[in-house]
Amino acid sequence: MRVLLTGGGGRLGTELRALLPGLGTETVAPASAELDITDAAQVMDVVRRERPDIIVHAAAYTDVGGAERNRDQCWAVNVEGTRNMVRAANSVGAKLVQISTDYVFSGETGNYHEDDTPGPVVNFYALSKLVAEEAARAAQRHLILRTSFRPREFQYPVAYSDVFTGQDYVDIIAPMIALAVRHSPEVEDEVLHIVTERKSVYELARQRRPDVREGTRAEAGVTLPGDVSLNTERWERLRRQWPAAPVRA
């Protein structure tokens, strides 16, 4: 199975570049200079040249605070970039695996299921990712993976105890994403939630940075959802059907 990965130099993409070949895939991850997802013609040329079976679209603008200041750039990458990948995927019959986020939900209730209605979004980054999901649905074959991850180490001195999430560290999340990609041709669902158990960001931070200071989302400087934990029952059912894979981070 031939996989084309966008965002291969990013946090998740770097992990996937190491993991996917071990799952029996031939993985191509062009650098951003070779594959600028905002350049429709370049995207089409690269995809038609590589002719992948699967396109894993992991490239994204992910700076939540920066998205408020740089809305045009965020929109160009997250929305227009996804539209370009959709057109290219359809041109070669590839399945698009879109990496999305728990932020498409408002955060009012938590434990969101795949079929729950998204929104209302609480910031511009969330808006761009929600519209990107709708763009991805225009792919003739698609799978949207809602997830959330951090670097291998918690990078901030403060963590919020009133923000709840299924988020985890990228070395925990990436092997699950890789497994979903490997089996994506047989996944009939259009959306999967891939995260871990519900926890506060403060609880998550303390797992790898015990000295982190407890804070609240009022300090964030941008509106954050309160509880975007995701229900993963669908994902757990699927992964139990697949043989254990020798995935190492």
N, C-alpha and C positions, 0 to 999 in steps of 0.2 A: 504494500500500500504506500503510495507516494503522498507525502504531506508537505504543503507549503505553509510556512509559519510566518506571520507578520509580527513585528515587535520582538524579534528574536534577541535583541540586545537589552530588552527590558527585564524587569524583576521576574515576572512569570516566564517570559520567553527564554531567558537564560536557563532556567530550570528545565523547561520542556525540551530544549535543544539537547540536553544531556540525557533526558529520560526516554524520549520517544524512540530513538534508534534501538534501545534495549527491549522495546516492545514489538520489534519486527517491522518498523516503518522506515522508509527511506525519507528522511526529512531534509528539506531545503529551507534555509532561513536567510533570505537576502538582507544585506545591510540597508539601512534607511536611505543611503545615497543611491542604491540600486533600485529600491522599491519605496518610493515616496507615495504613500497611500492617498495623498491629496491630489496626485497627478493621474488623472483618469487614463490617459494614453499610456503612460508608463506601466500602470497597474495591468492594463489589458495586455501589453506586450510581454511582460514577465510571466503572467499566468498562462498565456497561450504558448509561450516557450517551454515552461516547465510542465504543463498539463498535469496538475496534481489531481488525485482522487479526492483529497480533503484539503480545504483551506482553513487553517486555524487562525482566526483574526484576533490576535492578542494586542496589537498596537492600539494605543489609546492615549488621550490626554487625561491624566488622572489627578492632577493637582486641584483639589476641591476649592481651595482658597484662590488659587491662580485663575481658575475658570471664571470667577466673578469679575476679575480685572481684564482678562483676555478672552472675552466671549467669542470673538470671531475666530481666533485660533482654535479654541476648544471645539467649536462647531465644525470647523473645516476638518479637523482630525477625526472626531468621534462620529459625526453624521455624514459629511461628504465622503470621508474615507471609507466608511462602511458601504455607502451606496456604490462607490467604485469597485469595492471587492465583490459586491453582489452581482453587478453586471459582468465582471470577469468570471466569477464562478459559473454563472449561467452559460457563458459562452463556451465553456469546456465541459459542462456537466458535473462539476465538482460539488461536493457537499460543503456548505459553509458552516463552520463551528464558530459561533460568535461568543466572545468572552464578554459577559455583561456583569452587572453589579447588583447588590442588595439595595442600593440607593434608589432604585426605581420605585421603591415603596415609601410611603410617607413616614413610617416609623411610629405609627400610633398604637399598633397592637402587637406586632411581632408574630413569630411562628407563621410567616407567610407561606402559602402553598403556591405551586407553579401557576395554578389557574386563578388565583386571586387577582382582582383588578389593581393594576399599579397606580401610583400617584395618590394624592397630588404631590408633586415633587417639591422638595424644600430648598433646593439650590440649583444653580445653572448646570453644574456638572451632572446632577441627577437628570435634569431635563435632557441634556445631550445624549446621555446613555439610554434613556427611555425612547427617544426618537430613533437612536441607532438600532434598538431592538426591532422597532417597526420596519426600519429599512431592511434589516436582515431577513425579515419574514418574506421579502420579495424574492429571495433566493428560492429556486425551484426545489432544492433540497437544503434544509437548514436545521441546525440544532443550536439553541441559545443556552449557554451555561451561565447561570447567575452564581457569582462567587464573591469572595472578599478575602484579601490576604495582605500581610505586611512583610517587610524584609525579615531575614532570619533573626535579626536582633531588633528589639523595640528601640526606635531612634529618637524618641522625644523624652524630655525630663518630666513631663506631666502626662497623665492618662486620665480619661474621664470615667467616673464611676456611675454616671447617669446616662451613658450611651451603651445600649445592649446590642449584641451582634453574634453571628456565628462565625465571624472572621477568625482566621488563624494564621500562623506563620507560613511563608511561602513554601518551605520545605515539607510542610504537612499537607498543604493544599495541592501543590503541583503534581505529586504522584497520582492523586485522584483525578485531576484534570487529564493527565496523560492517559490514564486507563479509559476514561470516557471518550477521549479522542480515538484511541485504538479501536474501540468497539462502536464508534459513532455510525458506521454504515448500517448496523443492525438495530440502532435505537430508533424507535418509531415516534417517540415523544418529540415535541418541538421545543420544550423547555425542561431543563433540569436544574435543581438547586444543589450545589456542591459546596458545603461548608461543614463546620463541626458544631459542637454543642453551643447552646446559648450561654453567653457570659458577658460581663461588662468589659469595656476596653481596659479598664484598670486591672481587672482580674487577669486578662490576657497579658498585659504588660508585665505584671509581677512574675509571670512564669519564667521570663528570661531577663528581667531587669528588676530585681527585688527592691532597689532603692528608688524606684519611680515615685514621683509625688502624685497624690490623689487630687484630681481637679474635677470641674464640672463643665458641661458643654457651653455654659454662658461665657467661658473664657476663650472660646474657639475663634471668635472674630468672624465666623460664618455660620449660618444656620445649619445645624446637624439634626438628623432624625434621631428620635429617642430609642427606638427598638426596631431594628431591621433584621432580627434573627429570622432565618429561613427554615421551613420544614423540609427535611431531607428524606422522607419516607420513600418517595419514588426512586431516588438515587440509591438508597440502601437496598431496595428490592432488586434493582438492576445489577448492582455489583455482586450480590450473592449468587447471581446466575453465571458469573464469569469465573473462570479458573484464576487462582491466585497468580499474580504476575510478579516477577523478580524486579520490582521497581526500587531503586535506591536514589535518594537525594544526595 
